[in-house]
Amino acid sequence: MKKIKSYSIIVLTAVMVLTSCKNTSKKEEEKNEMGQKELTIEENLKESDFDTIIDGKQVSLYWIKNDNIKVAFTNYGGRIVGVWVPNENGEMTDVVVGMGSTKAYVNSTEPYFGATIGRVGNRIAKGKFTLNGNEYTIPVNNNGNTLHGGNKGFQYVVWDAEQPDEKSLVLKYHSPDMEEGFPGNLDVTVTYTVTEDRGIKMEYEATTDKTTPVNLTNHAFFNLNGEGSGTILNHKVLLYADKFTPVDEGLIPTGELKDVEGTPFDFRESHTIGERIEADNEQLKNGDGYDHNFVLNQTQDNGMSKVATITGDKSGIRMDVFTEEPGVQFYSGNFMEGKNTFKSGVKDDFRTSFALETQHFPDAPNQADFPSIILEPGETYHTISEYKFSTQRDNQ
């Protein structure tokens, strides 16, 4: 009798274990179908690899998330390190390229990966501008011009970071008077928030005690097929812009607002990035591809202007961009040279990511007909942009 009872217990236990495993497997399948399965990326992206001191300030890795999206940041440069959203098969896919450590960002030959950009994003001709009769000179760092704030723009500073909850990250930076040649003490706050509809909301605020130019943006580099998935030339792009600002060989705007019609810059209907990028066109030659500001039609959608819709050809992931800004810089990864290694272990090869930087127009302080970027004491600079992710299946 004892042997029979022992055998019965063993059989019953085995059945319970198998049933438990089956139920667990079913739950995992349900999670996979919903695109909500647990991410394993944290196993490879380690807090210890970001834990360091720069300029006497603590650098760390931060996460913001909800059930639909997960975003990694570092406060070194206010950078987006990665963004995970579900593809058409429900697989969580990292759509923003980035580095796996602070050291890798410090040593990168491309300083702008994922960074919060300022004090003035994009270019200022010859590093000079005039305010209230005074000429200011700022460091030149790009073909005799100033790009993204000078030699030590905001991509190189350590931001103060606060997390009010798991869905938001608040970054603050005090830019002292005459830092990089810019007048005025500028206090900047950028709040990054994930939304329930797979969005990343970016809210920028700044105040100054002297008249100064301000043009803030984020420089995330995207591959909607996933970091390490190869070329972005087959991504489809729709841009809500009838005009763009042509540039000279140094990528400084000529001052003209040119119609996109009849040019490779007409993305009012969907085209792949690579479809016309090698066309015999002077502007494409000047930029070695797309590296131009588009003048947004400012068609209202969701309380902001609709900027663009981009879709990854392999993943089916779609990104819609919204902003309160008048322009967007579309950059097709023309200067990527395979010199840096991303967190997934792949190189930053030529045109394997793109950027869409919401902004005021380049060289605005020197272009009287462009929207002004001058901030006065007593005023508050405030602007919001948002990236939203979905899939082709979601939009059917």
N, C-alpha and C positions, 0 to 999 in steps of 0.2 A: 504493500500500500504506500509506503514512504516513497518508493521509486516512482510509482505512478503519479503521485502528487508533485514530486520534483520535476518530472517531465512536463506535466501540465503547466507548471509555473513558467518553465523555460519557454514553451511554445507561446503562452500568453504574452510574455515579455517581448518575444521576437515580433509578434503581430503588432503590439503597441508601438514598438520602435519603427517598424516599417510604415505603419499608418502615420506616425509623426513625421517621418522623412517625406512621405508623399504629400502631406499637407503643407510642409515647409516649402517643398519644391513648387507646389501649386501657387503659394503666396509669392514666391520669387518670380514665377512666370507672370503673375498678375502685375507685379511691380514693373517687370520688364516691358509688358505691353503698355503700361501707362507712362513709361519713361521716367519713373520715379525711383529706380533702383539706387542703392547706396553707391556712392562714388569711391573708387579705390585710389584716386589721384593723390589723396592726402598721404598715402603710403610712400609716394615718391617726392612729394613737395613737403619738405620738412621745415618746421619752425626754426630749428637749430641752424639751418643754412642761411637764414635771414637775420639771425640774432647777432648784432654787432653794434659798434659805436662809430659814428661818422660826425666830424665837427663837434664832438662832445655830446651828441644826441643819440638816443636809442633808436635803432632800426629794428623793425619786426615784420612778421607776416600776419596778415589779417584776413578774415573770411566774413563775407556777408551772404545770406542765403535764405531761401524758402523752399517749398516743395517742388518748385518748377525751375529754379536756376541757382547756380552757386558761383560766386566770384571771389577770387583771391587777389589781395593787394599787398603792396609794401609801401610804407611811408617814405622810403627813399625815392624821391622823385614823384611821390603820389601816384604810383604806378598800378595799373591793372596788370596782374601777373597771368591770369587766365580766367576764362568764362566757360562754364559747363552748362549746356542745354541739350535737350533730347533731339536726336535726328528723327527722320521719318520712321525708323524702326524702333524708336524708343530708347536708343543707346545714347548715353550721356557723352557729348562731344565737346572738346575744348576748342572754341572758335577764336580765341585770342592767343597769339604767339607771345611767349615770354621766357624769361630766364628762371633757372632753378635755385638761384642764390643771389644774395646782395653782391657778393664778389663778382659774379658773372655780369651783373648790371654795371658795376663800377668799371670793369675792364672791357666792356663792349665797345666795338668800333662804331656802333649805331646807338647814339645816346638817348633816343626818343621812344624806344619800345614801351608802349603803355603809359607814358608819362603824362602828368598834368603840366600843361605848358603855360609859361608866362615869363616876364610880365607882359610881353607882347608876342603872341603867336604869329608865325609866318615871318615874312621878310620886311626889313627896313633898308631902303636903298643907301648904300655907302655908310651905313651906321650913323646917319645924321638926321635930325629933325629940329624944327624951330617951334617954341611955345612962348607966347607973350613977348616976342622980340628976342628971346634968348635961344641961341643954338646949342643943342646938346649932342655930344658924341658918345656913342656906345661901341663896345668891341665888335669888330667884324669877324665873322667865323664861317662865312660861306661865299666864296667867290667875290670877296671884297664887299659883301653886304652882311647885315646882321640877320641871323635866323633864330627864331624861337627864344628870344630874350638874351642872346649874347653868349659869352664864354661859359658863364655859370648861370644859366637860366634855371627855372623852377624844377627841371628834371634832375638837377644835381643837388638839391637841398633836401634836408630831412624835415618833413612836415610833422607838426604835432597832431596826434591821432586820438580820437575819442569814439567809442562805440556806444551810442545810447540804447541800442538793441541789436539783435542778431541780423536785422535786415538793413542796417545803415552804418556807414562809416563817415565821420566828420574829420576833415583834414584842415589844419590852419597853418598859415605861415605869415610871419612879419618880415616884409621886405624893406630894409632900412633905406632912408634917403640916400640917393645917388648910388645904390647898388647897381652894378653894371651900367652906370651912367644915367639911370632914370631918376628924375626928381621925385621927392615926396616919400614919406613913410607910408607904405601900402600894406594894409591888413587884409588878407585874403582868407576866405572860408569856402571850401568845396565840400558839398554833401553828396555822397554816392548812396543810392537806395535801390534795392531790388524790389520789383513790383510783382503782384500776383499773376500778371499776364506776361511773364518772362521778360521783363524790361529792366534796364539799368538807367535810372534817372540821375542826371548830373546837374546839380544846382550850384552856381557860382555867385559869390558875393565879394565885393571889395570896397574899401573906403581909403581915402588919401587925405593928407594935410597940405598937399601942393598939387597944382595942376600937373597931370601926368597921363600918358597913354596907357590903356589897358585893353588887352584882347586875349582872354583865357580860353583854353580848349583842352581836350584830351586827345592823346596821340596813340590810341589803341591800333594795333596792326591785326587785321582779321584774315582768317582763312576759314570760311564757313563749312568746308569739308573736314576741318580739324587740323590742328597743328601737326605738321609733318606729312600732310597728305599730298604735297606737291603743288603744282602751278595753280594760280588763281585766274588764269586767262580764260577759263571756261565758265566762270561765274557770270550770271546774267545781271545786268545793271539797268535800273530805271532811275533817272535823275529828273527832278521837277524843276528844271531850269531852262529858260529860253535863251539865256545869254551866259557868257563866261568872260573872264578878264584875261586877254592875251598878254604874254610876257616877252621880255627880251631874252637874250642868251643867258643872263644872270638870274632869270626867273623873277624879275621885277616887273610889275604890271606897267603897260604902256599908258594906262589911263582910259583906254577904250573899253566900252561894254559891247562885245561882239555877239551877233546872233549865232546860235549853234547850228541853225538850219544849213544843210548842205556841207557840213563839216563832220569829221570824226568825233566831235564833241557833242553831237546830238544824241542824247540818251533819253529823249522824251518818249521813245518807244524802246522796248527792251533789246539790248545788244549784249553780247559777251564782251568782257574786257579786252580779249585778244583779237576780236573780229577786225578791228581797224587800227590797232596800235602800231603797226608797221607801215601805215600809209605814208605816202610822200607828202608830208604836211609840215610846214615850218614850225608850228607850235609844238607838235609832237617831237620834232627834232630838238627844240629848245629844252624840253622837259625830259628827254630820253624816254618818252612815253607820256602818260597822264600825270601831271603834277601841277594842276591848275585850280584856280578858284572859280566856282560856278555861282552865278547870281540867281538866287532862289526866287521862284515865282511867288513864294509866301502864300501858297494855297493853304487855308486853314483846315486842320484835321486834328482832332483830339486837343483843341486849344492851342496848338502850335503849328508851325509850318511843316508840311511834309517835305522831307529832303530827298529821300532815296528809298528804293527797294532793291535789295541784292539777294540773289539766291545761289546757294552752293549746288553745283551740278551733280555731285556724288551723294551728298547728305540729304538734299531736299530742305536744308535749313534756310529759312528766309529771315533777313534782317531789315526792319523798317526803321528809318532814322527820322526824328522830329527835332525841331529847334525853334528858338526865338531869335536866332541870329539871321543876318541877311545873306550869308554865304556859306559855302562848304568847300574845303580843299579835297579834291579827289586825287589820291596818290596811288600809283600802281606798282609800288615796290621796285622802282627802277634802279635804285642804288644799293640793293641787297647783293652781297658778294660772297656769301657762304663763309664768312670769317668768324661767325659767332655760333654757339651751340645753344639751341632752345632746351627747355626743361624736359622735353620728350626724347632728347638725344640727337635730333636732326639739326642740320645746318640751316642758317637763314639764307637759303639760295635765292637767286634772282627771281623776282616776281612770284614768290610763294606766299605773299600776304599783301593786303592793301589797306589803305587808311581813308577815312572820311572824317575830316576835322571841321566841325561846325565853328563858324568864325565870322568876324568882320573882315573886310577885304585886306589883302597884303599891302604893305607900304602906305596904309591909310593916313599917317601923319603928314605925308608928303604929297597926297593926292586930294586936292580941294573938292573934287566932285564925288569922292567916295564917302560913305557914311562914316561919321566921326567916331574915333575911339578915345577921345579925350575925356577924362574923368576929373571933375572939379571938387575941391573941398566942400563938404556938406552934402554931396551927392552920394548915392550908393549904386555901385555897379551891380547889376543883378541880371542873370540870364539862365535859362534852363534848356538842356538838350536831353534827348533820350534815345537809347537803342532798344528796340523791341524784337524779340525772336519768336518765330513760329515755324511751322513746316508747310510744305505744299499741301499736305493732307488736311491740315487745319484750315486752310483757306479755300478748300473746294466747296 
